[in-house]
């Protein structure tokens, strides 16, 4: 079995890396913020001018505008003038004026306005403002309201001492409301050990949270060439389900796009899943460069495929050898019990599993005059084919793919 996903490499001013991954089995023919200065935005003001309240200057819990905390985040102190509209704390259509989300009305932790965890279902909305998240500084017409310690389950600060900045703009125009989308299921993780696992033919739920100022569509790509466009997402449910018939590592992507007006699109969001079958499973995992990562030129590119692995799955748990740690995937009558094979030893090591061969083949720029392949086995050529640095001489886009093979000995 073979499968592919895309990553592309551009060498020159920047390097954009896109990598295809293949895998198959030959037997079957991858606090330190407690003390901070008080922000001018955190003071005392009338209830109608209060965006939210916080318990302390920093490392704080947060509450709604009427939660009773002594420190208030005030609209006039953020924007330099009083808010004159009606019902300032009501959420607008699609909560486009949401500032942050809370775990409760008071004594709460906070999350950014795109988080869709059901534990964060209390919205802090205010007037006619538009908020976005920045990991640097607020710029232009966007003013700092609060900062968060993390994107979710966060403490807040009344200044910019935390890394996640909540930046808001008053009186936005429709052109300011660029579409946004975040995939929430299957859950994302930067650690492949936490990627969600499924069995072949199992129904997988794909959920997202998105928003735009005009009606929008959501385009799902399931990592195996299949695409589904959902819309109209202003009034319809643009989540979906799908199943996979082939064992592989799949990278799922989605983005939102306006249906009218400027036809703008959100940035594309990604999540990864592992799909298992009964018997031998071979996964090609590339942890560096990351999917669609852009890399500055001026040196070599580090490739890492060491997290590729082989697993054996059975429907009968009693057939798993004793003292072997195993895990289950699937659901209902389609549950598999799987365990991972130990990796073969690296060159010079005596530890590891020598009962099978684990070989790699990388292909760079197929079909081009400078097409190149490198291949070898884990235990013989580790530093050349599992972890290695490669320099690209030709300026422009480059494509790389990885093929991993298993063979019992």
Secondary structure, 3 states (H helix, E strand, C coil): CCCCCCEEEEECCEEEEEEEEEEEECCCCCCCCCCCCCCCCEECCCHHHEEEEECCCCCECEECCCCCCCEEEEHHHHHCCCCCCCCCCCCCHHHCCEEEEECCCCCECEECCCCCCCCCCEEEECCCEEEEEECCCCCCCCEEEEEECCCCCECEECCCCCCEEEEEEECCCHHHCCCEEEEEECCCCCCHHHCEEEECCCCEEEEEEEECCCCEEEEEECCCCCEEEECCCCCCCCCEEECCCCCEEEEEEEEEEECCCCCCECCCEEEEEEEECCEEEEECCCCECCCCEEEECCCCEEEECCCCEEEEEECCHHHCCCCCCCEEEEECCEEEEEEECCCCCCCCCCCCCCCEEEEEEEEECCCCCCCEEEEEECCCCHHHHCEEEECCCCCEEEEEEEEEEEEEC
